[in-house]
Amino acid sequence: MSMLRDLIETIAKAIVEKPEAVHVNEIDSAKTIVLELKVAPEDLGRIIGKEGNRAKAIRTILSAANKDRTKRCILEILS
């Protein structure tokens, strides 16, 4: 499932001003895949967007890219 991790990392690096600070950790369990996204503190607002619209859009892209429908994919944005 590293394709999903790479996707989130690529999207995040395109949005933030400090792409070197982007880190995505993948936690794979029996029923879910959790992707933890960590960015520089000053880029957190860029990732979330106004009223969370950008974060919702990233999550929508992630769910569309998740071809393995047996596992649910969750994006957590860490502060």
C-alpha positions, 0 to 999 in steps of 0.5 A: 500500500505504499502507493497511497503513502506516496500519493499523500506525500506528493500532494502534501509536498506540492502544497507546503512551503517546506517540502523537506518537512513532510513525513507520512507514516503508514500503519497497516492493520487488519481492516484499516490503513492509517496514514499519518501526515506530519508537516512543519507547524507553519504549513499546517494551515496550508494542508488543512485549508479554510474550514478544512476544505483542502483536507477534505479534498485530499481525503477524497482523492485518497479514498478514490485511489484506494483500490483495495476496498477490503481495507478502509484508508484513513488520513490523520493530519498530525500537528 
